[in-house]
Amino acid sequence: MDLDQHDTADQWEPVTDMSTCSAAAESDEEQDETNAEISCQVNNENLETATFSDTSNSPNLNSTMTTKQLQEHWRNEKRRCRQVKLLFEIPSTRIVEQYFSKYVLYKIIIIQTGSFDGNKTVIERRYSDFEKLHKNLLKDFNEEMEDVTFPKKSLTGNFTEEMINERKLAFRDYLGFLYSMKYIRRSKKFIDFLTRPEMEEAYGCLRGGQYTKALEILVQVIALQEKLTKHCPVLIIPTLCAIVVCHKDLENPAGAYEYGEKALLRLQMHGGHRYYIPLLETMITLAYELGKDFLSLQEKLEEIKAKRDQIKVFSLKELAVREYIQ
């Protein structure tokens, strides 16, 4: 039994711009799923045709490829169009004993199915974390979750091998069920359950000047964030920019520029985003330092500023240190 008490009130992140993801994105993703299936079918047909046809009559890229290269090409194409699906496993646990509390931490491994996932995520959560998630989700998805069975608390036997193994299986199935429901897996409460504790630790390190530690955590978490926010890629902008800040303060301009480019790519259609101008200003400095084209970035910055009222703009680092403040 978890002995310490947790505040079950949902901690909403004040600086996360959820409004940029409209309902249209949901219908778009549904269409994308259909398109992906059609695309994969077409690719399969192309593979069969290209592999066995006379390549001397084909003026396209197939004429320059061996059969092995062609097969690898279409394998990559099919992998690209495949929808992201996650698998949750709980292989082990550990018992933590503190001054006045004792609890079980469940090790959760999250991997992408359908292909080799080199960026699997490993997190740990305790019973009270799962319980808080369940209560919060019931507020918004009570009807959808009416058939969900959540492991009940027990006054005794919480640390027996039998009880722990039983809960491992129950929590694995619980997470799988939640992820199977589109509106739940896209919800902030579900995403926060999987990422927020690590993000709070990372931003705490960033604010404390521990950039190496912060960067290590951020790079691990963003791999999961990218998989969870395919419906709205702009949601990971704060994390990308925090990584830029860490690389920059660790005097690694190349690393900072790499992640800055990823952030700019996601901001192309979001010129009013609070991170856009600070990111452009940082990228201009980095581009100049690296001998890259900074004039086009400067022109874009001036264009954006000309369209906006003269208001105080925080630096990229000033924005980053304000994230995940309890």
RODO-2510 file (C-alpha; in nm, 4 decimals, decimal comma):
residues 326
     n   res          X          Y          Z
     1     m     0,0000     0,0000     0,0000
     2     d     0,1336     0,3455    -0,0823
     3     l     0,1641     0,5220     0,2508
     4     d     0,2396     0,8791     0,1507
     5     q    -0,0325     1,1100     0,0228
     6     h    -0,0411     1,2815    -0,3166
     7     d    -0,2401     1,5809    -0,4303
     8     t    -0,4774     1,4461    -0,6916
     9     a    -0,5549     1,7886    -0,8405
    10     d    -0,4462     1,8075    -1,2029
    11     q    -0,1422     2,0321    -1,2470
    12     w    -0,1983     2,2074    -1,5771
    13     e     0,1115     2,3455    -1,7426
    14     p     0,0383     2,7161    -1,7887
    15     v     0,2714     2,7733    -2,0832
    16     t     0,1736     2,4805    -2,3069
    17     d    -0,0182     2,6035    -2,6100
    18     m    -0,2805     2,3386    -2,6646
    19     s    -0,5011     2,5661    -2,8740
    20     t    -0,2777     2,5256    -3,1783
    21     c    -0,4130     2,1739    -3,2255
    22     s    -0,7645     2,2142    -3,3580
    23     a    -1,0317     1,9559    -3,4092
    24     a    -0,9333     1,9557    -3,7733
    25     a    -0,6111     1,7814    -3,6797
    26     e    -0,8094     1,4872    -3,5493
    27     s    -1,0029     1,4411    -3,8714
    28     d    -0,6807     1,4917    -4,0651
    29     e    -0,5148     1,2098    -3,8753
    30     e    -0,8074     0,9796    -3,9418
    31     q    -0,7680     1,0575    -4,3113
    32     d    -0,3928     1,0045    -4,2780
    33     e    -0,4506     0,6582    -4,1356
    34     t    -0,6576     0,5673    -4,4397
    35     n    -0,4053     0,7256    -4,6732
    36     a    -0,1236     0,5374    -4,5025
    37     e    -0,2953     0,2057    -4,5624
    38     i    -0,3535     0,2926    -4,9280
    39     s     0,0058     0,4138    -4,9602
    40     c     0,1394     0,0898    -4,8198
    41     q    -0,0751    -0,1107    -5,0584
    42     v     0,0507     0,0930    -5,3525
    43     n     0,4084     0,0484    -5,2350
    44     n     0,3614    -0,3279    -5,2201
    45     e     0,2293    -0,3270    -5,5743
    46     n     0,5153    -0,1077    -5,6890
    47     l     0,7650    -0,3400    -5,5239
    48     e     0,6324    -0,6421    -5,7082
    49     t     0,6171    -0,4573    -6,0412
    50     a     0,9563    -0,2911    -6,0098
    51     t     1,1352    -0,6005    -5,8915
    52     f     1,0201    -0,8284    -6,1676
    53     s     0,9841    -0,5892    -6,4624
    54     d     1,2473    -0,5115    -6,7261
    55     t     1,4324    -0,2201    -6,5658
    56     s     1,5825    -0,1183    -6,8993
    57     n     1,2450     0,0331    -6,9911
    58     s     1,2113     0,2245    -6,6621
    59     p     1,3536     0,5778    -6,6678
    60     n     1,2927     0,6372    -6,2961
    61     l     1,5107     0,5613    -5,9927
    62     n     1,4312     0,1892    -6,0178
    63     s     1,6563     0,1585    -6,3217
    64     t     1,9615     0,2453    -6,1141
    65     m     1,8852     0,0087    -5,8266
    66     t     1,9681    -0,3550    -5,7760
    67     t     1,6857    -0,5805    -5,6613
    68     k     1,8262    -0,5762    -5,3069
    69     q     1,8461    -0,1960    -5,3026
    70     l     1,4953    -0,1683    -5,4429
    71     q     1,3559    -0,3978    -5,1781
    72     e     1,5283    -0,1946    -4,9064
    73     h     1,3909     0,1269    -5,0583
    74     w     1,0314     0,0066    -5,0462
    75     r     1,0839    -0,1434    -4,7029
    76     n     1,1803     0,2027    -4,5795
    77     e     0,8815     0,3564    -4,7590
    78     k     0,6427     0,1146    -4,5907
    79     r     0,8050     0,1822    -4,2549
    80     r     0,7646     0,5558    -4,3113
    81     c     0,3927     0,5385    -4,3890
    82     r     0,3144     0,2993    -4,1025
    83     q     0,1215     0,4633    -3,8204
    84     v     0,2987     0,4990    -3,4862
    85     k     0,1712     0,2502    -3,2316
    86     l     0,3166     0,2022    -2,8864
    87     l     0,3538    -0,1085    -2,6752
    88     f     0,3759    -0,0981    -2,2954
    89     e     0,5651    -0,3609    -2,0962
    90     i     0,6284    -0,3798    -1,7209
    91     p     0,9106    -0,6341    -1,6828
    92     s     1,0215    -0,5567    -1,3289
    93     t     0,9623    -0,3632    -1,0096
    94     r     1,1573    -0,2397    -0,7097
    95     i     1,0530    -0,1654    -0,3546
    96     v     1,1490     0,1753    -0,2165
    97     e     1,1673     0,2339     0,1581
    98     q     1,1885     0,5872     0,2938
    99     y     1,1530     0,7365     0,6397
   100     f     0,7776     0,7048     0,6744
   101     s     0,6749     0,5360     0,3514
   102     k     0,7263     0,2224     0,1518
   103     y     0,6065     0,1675    -0,2017
   104     v     0,6603    -0,0267    -0,5220
   105     l     0,8008     0,1338    -0,8369
   106     y     0,6914    -0,0291    -1,1615
   107     k     0,9413    -0,0172    -1,4480
   108     i     0,7546     0,0679    -1,7694
   109     i     0,9190     0,0128    -2,1073
   110     i     0,7540     0,1931    -2,3995
   111     i     0,8478     0,0883    -2,7510
   112     q     0,7172     0,1581    -3,0981
   113     t     0,5756    -0,1474    -3,2720
   114     g     0,6047    -0,2461    -3,6353
   115     s     0,9785    -0,1853    -3,6690
   116     f     1,2958    -0,1792    -3,4632
   117     d     1,2763     0,1009    -3,2088
   118     g     1,6187     0,2304    -3,1132
   119     n     1,4632     0,4950    -2,8881
   120     k     1,2635     0,2898    -2,6415
   121     t     1,1670     0,4783    -2,3289
   122     v     1,2037     0,3508    -1,9731
   123     i     1,0170     0,5206    -1,6886
   124     e     0,9114     0,4277    -1,3360
   125     r     0,5743     0,4924    -1,1768
   126     r     0,4145     0,3869    -0,8500
   127     y     0,0613     0,2797    -0,7634
   128     s    -0,0405     0,6286    -0,6510
   129     d     0,0714     0,7702    -0,9899
   130     f    -0,1546     0,5261    -1,1719
   131     e    -0,4367     0,5993    -0,9282
   132     k    -0,4048     0,9746    -0,9816
   133     l    -0,4102     0,9262    -1,3593
   134     h    -0,7212     0,7085    -1,3348
   135     k    -0,9123     0,9588    -1,1212
   136     n    -0,8180     1,2478    -1,3476
   137     l    -0,9168     1,0629    -1,6653
   138     l    -1,2519     0,9651    -1,5171
   139     k    -1,3375     1,3359    -1,4941
   140     d    -1,3127     1,3749    -1,8721
   141     f    -1,3689     1,0237    -2,0061
   142     n    -1,6057     0,8620    -1,7606
   143     e    -1,8222     0,7039    -2,0299
   144     e    -1,5263     0,5742    -2,2327
   145     m    -1,3716     0,4177    -1,9232
   146     e    -1,6809     0,2568    -1,7769
   147     d    -1,5516    -0,0915    -1,8599
   148     v    -1,1971    -0,0288    -1,7336
   149     t    -1,0936    -0,2288    -1,4303
   150     f    -0,8414    -0,0558    -1,2059
   151     p    -0,6469    -0,2535    -0,9417
   152     k    -0,7990    -0,1806    -0,6034
   153     k    -0,6029    -0,0747    -0,2998
   154     s    -0,5358    -0,3360    -0,0358
   155     l    -0,4669    -0,2817     0,3309
   156     t    -0,2298    -0,5785     0,3466
   157     g    -0,0167    -0,7870     0,1149
   158     n     0,0896    -0,5038    -0,1132
   159     f     0,4521    -0,6162    -0,1157
   160     t     0,4007    -0,9863    -0,1744
   161     e     0,5344    -1,1296    -0,4978
   162     e     0,1860    -1,2454    -0,5927
   163     m     0,0304    -0,8990    -0,5523
   164     i     0,3162    -0,7236    -0,7338
   165     n     0,3007    -0,9622    -1,0296
   166     e    -0,0754    -0,9258    -1,0456
   167     r    -0,0499    -0,5477    -1,0589
   168     k     0,2295    -0,5588    -1,3188
   169     l    -0,0027    -0,7363    -1,5588
   170     a    -0,2993    -0,5189    -1,4664
   171     f    -0,1096    -0,1924    -1,5213
   172     r     0,0336    -0,3169    -1,8507
   173     d    -0,3135    -0,3952    -1,9807
   174     y    -0,4463    -0,0695    -1,8364
   175     l    -0,1952     0,1436    -2,0266
   176     g    -0,2555    -0,0531    -2,3444
   177     f    -0,6289     0,0054    -2,3158
   178     l    -0,5873     0,3794    -2,2568
   179     y    -0,3535     0,4126    -2,5539
   180     s    -0,6001     0,2290    -2,7782
   181     m    -0,8508     0,5123    -2,7332
   182     k    -0,7646     0,8113    -2,9537
   183     y    -0,9016     1,0892    -2,7344
   184     i    -0,7385     0,9494    -2,4219
   185     r    -0,3928     0,8934    -2,5728
   186     r    -0,3994     1,2505    -2,7059
   187     s    -0,5105     1,3999    -2,3755
   188     k    -0,2727     1,6138    -2,1751
   189     k    -0,3369     1,4050    -1,8641
   190     f    -0,2241     1,0829    -2,0322
   191     i     0,0824     1,2445    -2,1925
   192     d     0,1741     1,4111    -1,8628
   193     f     0,1581     1,0780    -1,6816
   194     l     0,4204     0,9380    -1,9200
   195     t     0,6484     1,2421    -1,9391
   196     r     0,5914     1,5075    -1,6732
   197     p     0,8007     1,3683    -1,3821
   198     e     1,1056     1,3403    -1,6069
   199     m     1,0401     1,6822    -1,7609
   200     e     1,0140     1,8441    -1,4182
   201     e     1,3479     1,6891    -1,3234
   202     a     1,5084     1,8029    -1,6486
   203     y     1,3881     2,1617    -1,6180
   204     g     1,4942     2,1684    -1,2546
   205     c     1,8443     2,0735    -1,3672
   206     l     1,8327     2,3388    -1,6394
   207     r     1,7350     2,6095    -1,3925
   208     g     2,0161     2,4936    -1,1645
   209     g     2,2778     2,5136    -1,4388
   210     q     2,3155     2,1346    -1,4633
   211     y     2,2954     2,1387    -1,8411
   212     t     2,4572     1,8007    -1,9040
   213     k     2,2096     1,6213    -1,6773
   214     a     1,9159     1,8211    -1,8146
   215     l     2,0185     1,7410    -2,1717
   216     e     2,0475     1,3697    -2,0962
   217     i     1,6907     1,3571    -1,9652
   218     l     1,5425     1,5826    -2,2346
   219     v     1,6869     1,3771    -2,5196
   220     q     1,5366     1,0610    -2,3717
   221     v     1,1941     1,2131    -2,3125
   222     i     1,1605     1,3893    -2,6470
   223     a     1,1815     1,0550    -2,8264
   224     l     0,8600     0,9553    -2,6458
   225     q     0,7006     1,2984    -2,6851
   226     e     0,7438     1,2786    -3,0616
   227     k     0,5564     0,9479    -3,0684
   228     l     0,2778     1,0773    -2,8455
   229     t     0,2215     1,4074    -3,0296
   230     k     0,2133     1,3046    -3,3957
   231     h    -0,1317     1,4661    -3,4145
   232     c     0,0173     1,8034    -3,3159
   233     p     0,3990     1,8259    -3,3570
   234     v     0,4085     2,1853    -3,2296
   235     l     0,3549     2,0534    -2,8743
   236     i     0,7202     1,9492    -2,8475
   237     i     0,8556     2,2962    -2,9335
   238     p     0,9361     2,3817    -2,5675
   239     t     1,1370     2,0610    -2,5291
   240     l     1,3279     2,1141    -2,8539
   241     c     1,4100     2,4693    -2,7479
   242     a     1,5225     2,3553    -2,4030
   243     i     1,7634     2,1170    -2,5760
   244     v     1,8889     2,4097    -2,7868
   245     v     1,9525     2,6078    -2,4672
   246     c     2,1422     2,3189    -2,3074
   247     h     2,3640     2,2621    -2,6107
   248     k     2,4306     2,6355    -2,6414
   249     d     2,5312     2,6734    -2,2760
   250     l     2,7499     2,3626    -2,3085
   251     e     2,9248     2,5426    -2,5968
   252     n     2,8024     2,2965    -2,8583
   253     p     2,6623     2,5271    -3,1280
   254     a     2,6323     2,2475    -3,3853
   255     g     2,4069     2,0445    -3,1543
   256     a     2,2035     2,3539    -3,0689
   257     y     2,1595     2,4407    -3,4362
   258     e     2,0495     2,0855    -3,5215
   259     y     1,7634     2,0887    -3,2707
   260     g     1,6826     2,4509    -3,3544
   261     e     1,6232     2,3482    -3,7156
   262     k     1,3835     2,0778    -3,5988
   263     a     1,1923     2,3349    -3,3953
   264     l     1,1764     2,5862    -3,6824
   265     l     1,0419     2,3176    -3,9131
   266     r     0,7496     2,2603    -3,6759
   267     l     0,6875     2,6345    -3,6400
   268     q     0,6515     2,7110    -4,0106
   269     m     0,2745     2,7388    -3,9838
   270     h     0,2765     2,8966    -3,6368
   271     g     0,4317     3,2409    -3,6811
   272     g     0,2580     3,3735    -3,3705
   273     h     0,3991     3,1069    -3,1392
   274     r     0,5685     3,2515    -2,8299
   275     y     0,8873     3,0593    -2,9053
   276     y     0,9202     3,1686    -3,2689
   277     i     1,0979     3,5057    -3,2343
   278     p     1,3318     3,3945    -2,9504
   279     l     1,4214     3,0835    -3,1496
   280     l     1,4917     3,2848    -3,4660
   281     e     1,7147     3,5226    -3,2685
   282     t     1,9084     3,2287    -3,1240
   283     m     1,9391     3,0571    -3,4623
   284     i     2,0775     3,3744    -3,6219
   285     t     2,3525     3,3828    -3,3595
   286     l     2,4267     3,0125    -3,4042
   287     a     2,4257     3,0330    -3,7842
   288     y     2,6704     3,3235    -3,7776
   289     e     2,8956     3,1344    -3,5356
   290     l     2,8884     2,8207    -3,7535
   291     g     2,9397     3,0049    -4,0807
   292     k     2,5914     2,9182    -4,2077
   293     d     2,3351     3,1327    -4,3871
   294     f     2,1966     3,3708    -4,1270
   295     l     2,0636     3,6373    -4,3651
   296     s     1,7511     3,4396    -4,4557
   297     l     1,6808     3,3891    -4,0858
   298     q     1,7338     3,7616    -4,0265
   299     e     1,4877     3,8459    -4,3045
   300     k     1,2293     3,6098    -4,1563
   301     l     1,2758     3,7657    -3,8124
   302     e     1,2273     4,1176    -3,9463
   303     e     0,9207     4,0046    -4,1402
   304     i     0,7634     3,8517    -3,8297
   305     k     0,8445     4,1530    -3,6111
   306     a     0,6931     4,3893    -3,8665
   307     k     0,3602     4,2095    -3,8377
   308     r     0,3472     4,2160    -3,4600
   309     d     0,3027     4,4854    -3,2010
   310     q     0,6106     4,5986    -3,0154
   311     i     0,5963     4,3848    -2,7043
   312     k     0,8624     4,2520    -2,4731
   313     v     1,0073     3,9286    -2,6068
   314     f     1,1831     3,6919    -2,3692
   315     s     1,5040     3,5218    -2,4725
   316     l     1,4947     3,1511    -2,5497
   317     k     1,6578     3,0686    -2,2179
   318     e     1,4196     3,2962    -2,0258
   319     l     1,1270     3,1083    -2,1763
   320     a     1,2817     2,7691    -2,1075
   321     v     1,3415     2,8276    -1,7363
   322     r     0,9749     2,9199    -1,6929
   323     e     0,8518     2,5800    -1,8043
   324     y     0,7285     2,3196    -1,5545
   325     i     0,7302     2,5481    -1,2529
   326     q     0,5042     2,3958    -0,9889
***
